[in-house]
Amino acid sequence: MKVQFRNSYSSKVWVAVMYFSPDACAEYGRWETAGWWGINPGQQVWAFSTDNRYAAFYAEADDGAIWSDGYGPMLVYTHAFRICLGLGQTGAIGSVGCRLIDTTGRDTIVNLKGA
């Protein structure tokens, strides 16, 4: 299933994701994290594909709005990243909680509007 993000918010939004990736991360917990997609208002981007029903995301807007919740945690970095969740890394700027994505087994568009 493809997971895309649409920015319906008034400011640029930066998105990081966490998704089940057993082939790429077999030895490190089977979950992969990746970021950042910078999405301008009105823009839509494809972020990843997965065979798992569930994934998660964290997002923050240039104006300070944040989309987070209790899933994760996920380490984030100042630069673009793609890393297995269970692989220890240095240089993270923090640990964030994520919002759940339930694809219900089909392609999904996550619509980012009010945080």
ABEGO torsion letter per residue (X at the ends): XBBBBBBABABBBBBBBBBBBAAAAAAAGGBBBBOBBBBBBGBBBBABBBABABBBBBBBBAAGBBBBBABOBBBBBABBBBBBAABBBBGBAEBBBBBBBBAGGBBBBBBBBBX
